[in-house]
Amino acid sequence: MPSHYTRIVLNERPPGDIDSKTFRSEKASYSELKVGDDQVLVQVTWLSLDPAMRGWLRDERSYLPPVQIGETMRAAGLGVVVNKGRDVKLKIGQLVSGTFGWTEYAVVREKDAEVINVSEGILDIDYLNNLGMAGLTAYFGLKDIGQVKAGETLIVSGAAGAVGSMVCQLGLRAGAKVYGIAGSQDKCEWLEKEIGVTKAINYKSPSFRKDFKNIGYLDVYFDNVGGDILDMCLSRLNRNARIVLCGAISAYNSVGKPKGLQNYLTLISQRAKIEGFIVFDYAKRYPEAIAEMSQGLRDGTIKRKFHIVEGLENAPSALPLLFTGGNTGKLVVKVDESFKTKL
């Protein structure tokens, strides 16, 4: 084992965009990693980068406490058990998932290390994407909050991201007409040619508003961005439409309060609803979602796409890609290659 390991901690809270001062790298002694009776030591192999991480940097009330100054940056990840306490049933070498953070090694309770058994046709890093929080968020947000039905019109913003692209695919599987909104022509072409959406439109195009209006009225809008696009969708609701509030990427780095909605009265006239949700509330039903999406990955009806960043040290500079449209598909960091992944 090494004499030292690297971890990346929160250095200061960013008032706006994440920059070079937000995080700092630290070298820590490996001997500090003491394993209790009910704990395991995990060598981290992969980390997930997600838009929600920006919210964890704010010192304000939310569904999880904020990351503290000097604390290892919170992040979901995969890793391999390399040491364990005397009461632990997990085996050395077992692949696990958990909230390990931006670190090469993490000590966690056994109950916080979820066993991952990679079956035929599945990749380990699928558990950070389609079979992880991104896929679960898409699944329960669309099925339980959006309640999409065959023949309905579904619009998805942030459609080329991890959650958005999964929502598009689940909508297509449900028989909906799916329209994706993305920020480049390349992303729109990927959505149309690879994912198979009915139409993808580029919000940076001069003709965006016209293109959007040509879709007609919507039954379900899955919102990942908030802001002006959410407000625009509010003006194009069918009767009994459902708006799924998943995220607001356009406002995460804003200084001050987000811009207020203007078209919300349409919710009244069209008897529509707008609802937020947190995926952790569905924890007891995760197996249901994982089983369905695993089958889709195996038979090819659900596709995967990863944007891979090499090295833990590059996590801080990669995280802002989520807010500038710099990634297509699931953004992950390769920390170690102890457990090989074939892409």
N, C-alpha and C positions, 0 to 999 in steps of 0.2 A: 504494500500500500504506500501511497505517496506521503511525504512528510508534511505537505501543505496542500490545500485545495483553494479554489477560487469561488467567491460569492459576490454578487452584485447587490448593493443596498441602495435604498432611497437616500439621496444626499440633501435634496431640498424640494419643496413642493412647487411645481411650475405654475405660475399664474395664468399662462396661456399654453403655447406650444411646448412640448417636451424638447429640451435641448441638452447640450453637453454637460450642463451643471446638475441635471436632474438626478443622475445616478453616479455612483462611484464603485470601483472594483476594489475588493479587499482580498488579501491572502490570509487565510486562517490555518492554524495548526490542526492537522488531522487528528492529533491526540485529544482535541477538545470534543470530538464526536463520541460522547459516552452514550451507550445504549442501555436503557432501562429494561426491566424484566419483560415489559409488554411492548417493547419498541423494536423497530428494525432500522438498520442503516441501509440507505438506498443510494446506489451510484446512478446519477441521473443521466439518461441517454438522449431524451428529446424533451423540448419544452414547447408549450403552446403560447402564441401571442394573440391576444383577443382585445377588441375594443373596450370591453368592460374594465380592463386594467387601468385605463385613464381615469375612470371614476374612483378607483381605489386609492389614487394619489391625492384626492381631495379630502380635507379634514372636515367632513360633514356627515350627517346621519344618512345611512343607506342600509341595504340588505346585508352588507358585511362591514365590519369596522375598517377604517382606513389603514393603509400601510403606514407604519410609524417611521419617522426619521431615524436612519441607522439600521432599520430592519431589512432583512433580505426581501427583495421584491417578490410579491406573491405571484405565482403562476402555476397552472396545471402542467403536469408532465408525466413522462414514463421513465422507468428506471428498473434496475436489477438489485435484488436484495443481496447484500454482500456481508452482512453480519446481523445477528438477532439476539434478543434477550431469551432467558431460559424458559419463559412461559409462552413463547411465540411458536405457532404451528407452521407458519410459512417456511418454505425451504430456501436455503441459500441458492441463488441463481434464478429464483422465480421473478418473472416479469410482473411489474405492478404499475398501477397508475395512482396519482394522488396530487395534492397541492404541495409540490416540493419546493417551488420557488426558483429564483435565478441563482442556482448553486450547482456545483459539481457533485456534492454529497449532501444528503439530508437525513436527519433522524426524525422519524414519525412513529406514532402509535400503530400497532398492527391493524387496528380497525380503520385507520385512515389510509391504508395501502390496499387498494382494490386489485385483486388477482386478475391478471390478463392471460387468458389462454388463447393463443392465436390459431384459429382454425383454417382449414383449406379455403383459399380464395380471399383471405383477409390479411392485411398488413398490420404490423404493430401500431404504426402511426395513424391507422384508421381510428384508433381509440382517442386521438386528439382531434378528429375531424368528424366524419360521418357517424361514427359510433361513440363520439365524445360529446362535449358540451355544445359544440356547433350543431351537430346533427340532432341532438336531443332538443335543443332550443327550437330548431326549425320544425321538428316533428310535433311537439306539443303546442307550439305557438300557432301553427297552421291548422292542426286537427282539432284542438280543444278551444282555442280562442277564435280562430278564423272560420272553423267549421266549413271549409271549402267543399263544394259539391260539383259533381260532373256537370259540364256545360256552363259553369259560372266563369266570370272574368276575374282573374287574379293578377294583380300588379305587385311587383316586388322591387323595392329599391335596394341599393347595394347588392344587386343581383349576382355580381361576379365574385363576391366574397364567400367565405366559408358557409355562413348561415344562409345568405341569400341564394346561392346556387343550389343548396339543399332544398330550400323552400320551393324553388322552381321545379325541381325534379319530383318532389312529393306532390306538388300541384298537378303536374302532368300525369302522374300515376293515378291521381284521383279523377282524371278526365276533365280538368279545367282548361280554359284557354289562358295561357300564361304569358304575361308581358314583363320583361325585365328592364330595369333602368340601371345603366352603368355609365362610367366616365370616360370611355375611350372606344374608338371603332374596333380595336382588337378585341376588347372585352365583349362588345356586342356581337362580333362575329363568332367568338367562342361560345357564347350563350346560344346563338342560333344553330351553329353547325354541330357542336359537341353535346350541349345540354338538350337542345331541341325545343327551345321556347318558341311560342307562336311568333313573337317579334321582340327584338331588343332595341331600345332607343338610348341615344347618347345625350345625357343631360347637358353636356358642354356644346352640343351642336346648336347653331343659330336657329334651326327649325324645330328645336325640342318641344316647345309649347304646342306648335302645330301638330307635330308627330304624336304628342301625348293626347291631344284632343281627338285625333283620328281614331284612337282606340275605342272611343265611346265611353260608356259609363261602367263603373267597376262594382263588383260584388264583394271582393275582399282586397284589402291593401295591406301588405306586410311591410311595415315601416322599420327600416334600419338606419335612416338618416335624419329624420325630423326636418325642421326648418321649412324652407319655401316649398319643397316637394311634397311634404306632408300637407301643407296648406292648399296646394294645388289639387291634391287628391281629394281633399274635403269638398271641393267644388264639383266633383265628378262622381258622386255616389248614386248607385241604384237604391231603390227602396229596400230597407232591411240590410244594408251593407254592413260589413264588419271591418274595422281597422284594428290591426294587431300592432301594438306599440312594443317593439323589441329593443330598439336603440335609437340614438340620435347623434350619429357620427359628426354631422355638420356642426354640432354645438359643443362637443366634448372639450375642445380647446378654447372655447370662447371665454373672454374676460367679461364678467358680469352675467346678468340673467339672459337666457335665450329669448329670442324674438317671439312675441305672442302670436297665437293663431288668429286669423281674420275670418276664415270661412266656416267656423264651427257651428253656425246656426243651421247649416245643411243637415247636421245630425238630427235635428228636430224634424225638419220637413220631410226627410227621407226615412224617419224612424230607424236610424242607424245607430251603431254603437262603436265606441272606441275604448280599448281595454289594454292595459299593460299586464305583464306577467313576469315571474322569475322561475327559471327552469328548475331550480332546486326544490320547488314545491311539488314536483312530480317524481321525486326520487324513487318512490315505491313502484312506479310504472316504467322505470328505465328499461327493465328486461323486455317489455313489450315492444318498445321502440327499437332497441338494439336487434332483436330477432328479425323484425321486418326489414330494417335497413341492411343487415348482414346478408339477408337473402337477395336483396337488390344488388349489392356489391358482387355477390357470387354469380348472379345470372346476367350481370352487365346492364341492368336497367337503371342502376344508380352508379354514377361516375364519380371519380375522385380527382382532385387536382391540388398539388402542394406547391407552395412557394417556400423553398428551403434556404435558410440562412445558416452558414457554417460557423460554429464556434460561439460559446457562451459570451465571449467578450463583445460580440456584435449584436446582442439582444437589445441594448439601449438604442442603437442607431436604427434598428429594424422596426421597433415598435411604432414609430411615427408613420411608417408606410401605410398603416391601417387608416390613417386620417387624411392621407394625401392621395389615396387611390393607387398607391405604388405596388400593390399586390393583386394577383388573380388567384383565387382559390385559398386554401388554408395556409396561413403563415405559421411556420414552425422553425425552431432552432435546433440544429443537430449539436448536441453537447458531447456525446461519446458514441463510439461504434461497438460497444461491448455486445450489443444485441443487434445483429445485422438486419437491415431492411432492404428488400429488393423492390426497386421502383421500375 
